[in-house]
Amino acid sequence: MSAQNMPQAPDPLDGIAETLDRAAGAAIAQMTAGLSPITILQAFSDWGHHLAFAPGKQLQLTAKAARKYVRLFDYAVRSAGDRDAAPAIEPLPQDRRFADPAWQQPPFNLLSQAFLLNQQWWHAATTGVGGVGSHHEDMVEFTARQMLDILAPTNFLTTNPVLQRKIVETGGQCLVDGFRHLIEDMQHLVRGLPPAGTDAFRVGETVATARGKVVYRNRLIELIQYAPTTDTVRPEPILIVPAWIMKYYILDLSPENSLVQWLTSQGFTVFMISWHNPDSEDRDLDMEAYRQLGPMAALDAVSAITGAPAVHAVGYCLGGTLLSIAAATMAREGDDRLASVTLFAAQTEFSEPGELGLFIDEGQLNLLEKMMWSRGYLDSGQMGGAFQILKSNDLVWSRILSEYLMGERAPLNDLMAWNADGTRMPYAMHSQYLRRLFLDDDLAEGKYKVNGRTIALSAIRRPLFVVGTERDHVAPWHSVHKIHLLTGAEITFVLTSGGHNAGIVSEPGHHGRRYRVLTRETDGLSYDPEEWERHAEKKQGSWWTEWGDWLASRSGAPGAPPSMGAADKGYAPIADAPGHYVLER
């Protein structure tokens, strides 16, 4: 054996080097809120160098800037003699920052118009530069947009006429109130308390009030069986797998918008997984642990308690992705206990994950893994911060303006209070999820393995009911729609108004709700998202009723409700709903 092929002895510094690298990465991550400065620098270097060697693009941008100055000057001249002069540029439909009539008065009309023109120019400057990688282009465009949002005239006293008017009307009291709100929020943050106002929504008292029993518990889940509210129920129970990035009770908020209570009123037996909020001791729980201890353990319990041969399985967000993995594994192994599969805003294909993908690349994950390694989990505040950055205009700057400058604090509703009740993500699971699904797209590309063997979503042949939401920044509906390409099963796809959370919590009677629906038969023709929109039927109201009819048509005749738990089978009721795990902070 040559010296080159001889096995190498371990380097005595391997362990020390790895520990030092992880500690350094964790320290950097703490200072940058988990964002990789190297990745951002690489993106801007890619963009800057290609722009520097693109004289045609530079000429085009110079001409654009000149035209925008001319448009602004023209508007300034026209508006001087006519306050109702047509603007040089209209804001995007979702941008409501300059909607108040005060922005039409000089000089604030010129400030807002200059800002919007500048914003449009920067979009042109950061996109369409030849040679720049698509991920780097997205990062540069996003970062430029964030910086412009910080500098928007709405954020400063001297340039915001609405704020100035408020100060005059209140005699400056709004600034006093805003400062009090700021101090209150800082105190809550330092003490580790939930935001002000959430105490009005107490789990088990005002939210998560559906009656039921915890009938099973392991180290990762509690399984809640809800009490029937009808004399008879369908023989196929419903098992809901929520995401562990959120508390389950988004599906059991106030009684009037509780999906759980609506389902039981329709004659279904409902079971809900309530996830344990992991801590440092759970750092090694991986995706397989979540599959086995989550939906598979719950399915065993539901089958034993009800005696039903088949179950309607439902997955929300990350829980839907896990349910898809579980369903594909069951299909591979000949386990036919699923009557149907329903997915709420859940991705199974991650090549186009939307703006959340800005935070997913090798450099970002490397830094994130080092940050999680130091504690064993990813804190809910860090995840929440990423989601806030994605919608900073609505969730950060508008809040600073309204609460801390104008002194207006809108009362929290149940959905907002739930959103503040965050959870943690264990190191092993979150790392695997981001790498194997987001970064490598293993599930869609046929590379995802369970127990050493590859699974395929094409093996799922049970009917699917899939819900996407129009304004989803977590699971964009175009991405959710791609499940049509991954399985030939019958798919009823619904696109509903609203976002990732509010679009799902869409109870009948909710004003302004609408949706589109189209069913693709088994092995039928699939449309791309644009074609799908043209062919789908438009309907007013809540999609819940559509889903309820769909479930009923795939269920047997109603009969007597099952018992609450099954002590003789090892599933005796342990506690009243909502249980213990949902209260963990």
N, C-alpha and C positions, 0 to 999 in steps of 0.2 A: 504493500500500500504506500502510495506516494505521500509525502508530507502534506501536499495540497489537499488530499482526500481524507486525511486523518481527522477524527472528531476533535473539535476545538474545546478546550477546557473553558468552563464559565469564567468570564471576566469578573474578578473580585469586586469591581466597581459597578457592576450592573445594577444591583439593588439600590445603591446609593444614588447613582445617576438617575434612575427612574424616579426615585422619591424626590430628588431635587427638582427634576423637570416638572413633576406633578405639583409640587408645592409652589414653584414659580408660576406655573400656569393658573393655579387656583388664585394666587394673589392678583395676577393681572385681570382675571375674570371678575374678581370682586370690584376692582377699580373701574372696569368698563361695562358693568352690568351684563357680563357674559358675552359681549360682542368682541370678536377677534380684531384687534387693530391691524394685524398683518393682512388679514383678508380684505379689509377696507382699503388699506394702502395698495394692495395688489390690484384691486378693482380700479382705483383712481389712476394708478400707474398705467394699466392697460388702456384705459380711456384716454389719458393725457398724451401718451406716446403716439397712439394711433391718430389722435386729433392733430398732433404736431406735424405729422407727415401726411396730412390730408388737406392740401391747399384748396381743393374744390369745396370741401365742407366748410373751411374757414371763410372762404369767399361768400358762400351761401349764408353763413351765420352773420357775417358783417352786413350783408344786404338786408337780412331779416331785421337786424337791430335798427338799421337806418329807416326801414319801412315802419317799424313800430314807433320810433321817435316822431316820424311824420304823422302817423295816426293819432298819437297822443297830442301833438301840437294842433292838429286839425280839430280834435275834440275840444281842446282848451279854447280855441277861437269860437267854435260854434256854441259851446255851453255858456260862454260869457254873455251872449245875447239871447240865449234860449235855454232856460233851466231844464227843459224837457228834450234837449237834443239827444239823438241816438248815440249810445255809448260807442267807444272805439272797440270794445270787447265785452262780451257777456261772460259772467262766471259759469263754471260747469254746473249742471242741474243740482248736484249734491252739495255745492258750496253755497251756504246760506250766510256767510260772514258779512256780506255787504247788502243784505236784503232790506235793512232799515232805510226809510226815506232820507234820514240824516246824511247818508253817504252820497246823496245826489247833490248836496250843497257844497259850494266851493269853500275851502280848497280841498275838502275831503274827497270830492268826486275825482279830482286829478290824482290824489294819492292812491285811491282804490284802483283806478284805471291803470296807473303806472305799475302797480304791484301785479295786476293780472297779466299785463303785457310782458312784464319781466318774467313772471312764472311760465308763461307760454314759451318765451325765448329759451329759458333754461331747459325746458322739456325737449325742445329741438336740439339744443346743444349736447345733451346727454344721451340722446338716442340717435340711431342711424349712422353712427361713426363706423365705417368699414373696418373689419378685423377685430373689433371688440367682442369678446365672448358674451353670450347672451346673459349669463349669470352676472358677470361684471357690469354689463350695461344696466341690468335691473337694479343692482346695488347702487351704482352711481346716480341713476335717475331718482331712486328712492331717497338717497341721502340728500341730494340737492333739494328735493321737495320738502324734506324735513327741515332743512336749514331755512328755506324760504318761509315755511309755516311759522318758524320762530320769529322771523323778522316781519311778519305781516303787520300792517298798520293797526289791525284790531287789537293787538297785544300791548299797545302803549297808550298811556294817558294823553300825551300831546297829539296823537294822530287818530284817536278814536272819538268821534263826535257823540256816539251813543253813550259812552262812558262819561264824557264831559257833561252831557245833559243829565245823566243820573246823579252825578255829584251835585249839580246845581239844584235839582229837584229835591234831593234829600238833605241838602245843607252839609254834605260831606259824611253823613251818617253811613252811607253805603260802604265807604272805605273803612270805617270803624267796624261795621258788621263783618266785612270781608276779612279784616285782620283777626277778628275773633274766630272766624271759621278756620283761618290758617293755623292759629295757635291750637285750636281744638283738634284739628287733624294731625298736627305734629305730636301732640300729647298722646293721641291714640296710637300713632305709629311707633313712638318711643316705647310705650308700654306694651306693645304687641296686641293691642285691642282691635276689634273690627271697627270699620268706619262708623261715624256718628249716625244714628238713626236705625241701625240694624237691630237694635234691641227690641224694636217693635215687631220683629219677625222671629219668633222663637220656635225652633224646630220641635215638633211634637205638640205645640200649643196653637200657633197661628199659621204655620206652614208645616207640611208633612204630617197632615192630620188624618189621613185615611186610616180606618181601623184595620188592624191586622196583627199578626204574630210573627216573631222571629222563630223560624222552625229549623234552622240549621246555621251553624257557625264553624268556620275554620280560621286559620291565621290570617286569611286574606279577605274573606267575605262573610257577611250575614245575609241569609236568604229570608226575605219577608213574604209571607203569604197573606194576602188581603182578604178580609171578610166579604162574603157575597152580599150584594144589596138587592138581589132579585131572588124570587122563589126557585127559579131554575137557572141553570148555567149550561153553556156549551161544553161538550165533553173534552174538547182540546183546550188545555190551559195556555196562558200567555206567560212566557218568561222574558223579562226585560233585562238586558245587559247594558247598563249605562257606562259612560266613560269614567275611568278612575282619575281623570284630570279634573273632574267636577263631582260634587255631591249629587247623589241620585235624585234628590227631592226637587230638582227642576221639573220632573215629571209628576210631582205631587206637591205643587205650590199651594196656593190658597184653594179652598174647596171649589170655588167657581171656575178655576182654570187648571184643575188637577186632571191630567191624563189618566191617572190610576182610577180616580173616582168615576170618570166618564166611562172607562172600559168596564168597570164592575156594573155600572148602571145599564150597560148594553148586554149584560148577561155573560160576562167572561170571568173566569177565575184567573187572577193576576198574581204573579210572583215577581219580585224585584230583588236584584242583587244590590247590596249596599257594601261598598268597598271599604276596607280598612285604610286609614290614612297612614302611609308608611313612614318609618323613621330610620335612624341609622342602622338598627338591627336588621332591617329588611333590605339592605343594600344589594344582596345577591339574588333577590327575586327577579327572575327573567320572564320573557314572554311566554315560555312554556309553563312556568309556574302559574302565570295569570290564566292561561288557557285551562290547565288542569284543575286548579283550585277555584277558578271562576265559573265559566259557563258549563264545563263538564261536570264539576261537582254539583252545581245547581241543577243541571238537567237530571242527574241521578236522583236527587231529592224530589224534584217535581214529579218525575215518573213514579217513584215509590209512593208518594203521598196521594196522588190522584188516580194512579192505576191507568192513566191515559196512554195509549200506544203511540201517540204523536203529540207534539207540542208546537205552538206558534212561537218562534223565537224572534226577539226584537233587539236590535243593537243601535246605540246612539253614539255618533262620533267615533272616538277611539274604540268604544265598546262594540260598534258595528264592524270595525276592521277586525277585531279579535273574534267576533262571532263568525265572520266570513272565513277566517282561518279555521275555526272549530268546525264549521259546516263542511268545508272542503276536506278536512281530515276525516270527519265522520263518513263522508261519501266514499272516500278511499277505502275505509275499513268496513264498509257495508252496514254502518249504523244508520237505521232509517227512522229515528225517533223525531225528526223534524217534519212537521206538516207544512210549514212555510217559513220564510225568512224575510224579515222587514228591517230595512236599514234607514236610519234617520241621519242625514247629513254625514255620511260615513264614506271615506275614500278607500278604494281597493287598488287604485292605480295612482301613482304618485309622480308621474313625469311632469305634470303641470299643477303643482300644489298651491299656486297662487302666491301672494306676497309673503306668506309664511315661509316659503322656500328661500327667501332672502337670508334666513338665519340657518340654512342647512347647506353646508359644504364641508369639505374635509378639515379646513382650518377652524371653522366655527365649532364643529363637533369635537375636534381635538381639545379645544379650550374648554368647552362645556363639560366634557368627560373629566377633565382635571378638576374643574370646579365641583362636580358631583362627587368625585373621588374623595375630596377632603372631608365631606360630611356624610356621604352615602346616599344622598338624595338631592333632587332639584327642588328648591323652595317654591311655594306657590306664588310668592311675590315676584320672583324672577320670571316665571312664565307669564304672569299677568302683565308684567312690564312689557314683554315682547308683544302681546296682543294690543296693549295700549299704543305702542309705537306705530303699529300697523294702521290705527285709526286715530292718530294723535290730534288731528284737527278737531274731531268730535269728542275724544275722551281725555285729552290733556289740555290743549290751549283754550278751548271753549269753556272748560270747567274752571280753569284759572281765572278767565275773564269774568264769568258769571258769579262764581263763589267768592273769590278773593279780592276782586276789584269792584264788582257791582253789588256785592253783598247779598246775592240771591242764592239761597240753597234750596233747591227743589226737594220735596220730601221723597224718600226712597220708596220704591214699590217692592213687591215680593221678589221679582226677577233680579232687581239691582241688589237686594240684600243677599240673595242666593249667590250672585256673582262674586260677592265679597267673601264668601265662605269657601276659601280655596283649599286645595289638597297638594300633597307632595308627590314626587315621582321617584321611585327607587333607581339607584345608579344602573344596575344591570339591565333592567327592563327598558328604561328610557334610552340608554345607549343602543341597545339592540333595535328598538323601534325606529329610532332616527336613522341608524345606519342601514338596516336590512330593508326597511320599507321606504322611508323618505329619500335617502341618498342612493341606494342601489336598486330600489323598486323590485325587490326579489319576488314579491307575491305576484305581481302582474307578469313578470318575465319568466315564471316557472322555475325559480331558483330557491324558493322558500321551503325549508325542510322542517318537518316535525318528526321526532324520534328517528332521525337519520335518513328519512325518506322524503322526497319532494312531494308537495301537494299541488293541486291545480284547481283553480276556481271553476274551470270548465267541468269539473266533476259534479258541481252542484246542479241538480235538476229539479229541485223543489221550486214552487212559485215564489217569486221575489216581488216585494213591494218596496220601492226605493224612493226616498224623499230628498230632494235638493231644495235649497232656499236661494232666492234671487240675489241677496246681498250678503252672501257668506264669505267672510275673509279668512275663515279657518279651513273650510272644506268647500272650495268654489264648486258650483253646481256642474260646470263643464267637466271637472275632474270626477265628481261623483257619477256623472252620466256615463263615464267610460266603462262601467261594469257591463254595459251592453256588448263590449268587445271581448269580454273575458269569459262569458258563459252563454250557452244557448238556451238556458232556462227561460221560462215565461217571466217577463219583467213588466210590471206596471210601474211606470215612472211618473212621479208627481213633482212639479216645480211650484213651490208656494211663495207667496210674498213674505217679506221679512228677512231676517238674518239668521245666523247659526243657531241662536237660542230663541229669539222672539218668533221666528218662522215656525219652529216646532211647537212652541206653546201657543197654539192657535185654536182655542176652544170654540165650539159653535156659538154664534152670537157676537163674536169679537168683531167690532166695527172695521170695515175696510179690508177684510181678508178676501183673498182670491187665490186661485191656483189653476194650473194646467195639468192635464193628465192624458197619458197615452199608454196603451198596453201593446207590447210586442209579444206575439205568440211564441211558443216554443220553437226554437230554430228559425224564427222569422227574420224578416228584413230589419236591419238596424239603420237608424238615421244618425247623422252627425247632429250636434246640439242645435245648429241653426235650422236645419231641416226639421228636427224634432219640434221646435217652437212653432213652425208653420203648420205642422200636422196635428199637434196636440189640441185637445178640446179645452176651451176656456170656461171656467166656472167661477161663480161668486160664492163666498162663504168659506167655511173651514174644511180643510182636507181630512180632518178626523172622520167626518161622516163617510167620505169616500173609502177610507181605510176600514172603518167599521163594517161597511157593506161587503168589502172585499174579504175580510176575515170571516164574516158570517157565511158567505157563499162557499167557503172552504172548511166549514165546520159541520159537525153532526147536529142532530136534533137535540134541543135542550133537555136536561134531566136534573136530578137532584144534585146539589152542590157536594163536593168532597168534604171530608172532615178537615178541621184546622190542624195540620200536622198529622203525623202517624207515629205515635209513641211505640207501637209494637214493631215498627220498622226502623227505629233509631232516630226518628225525626219529631220528637216531642217538642211542643212550643217552649221556647226558652224565655222570651220576654215579649212585652207588647211592642208594636211598631211605634216609633221608627227604629228602635234598637239602640245599640251602644256605639257602633262604628261611625255612624253619621255625626255623632257629637264630638268625635275626636278632632282636636285642633293641632 
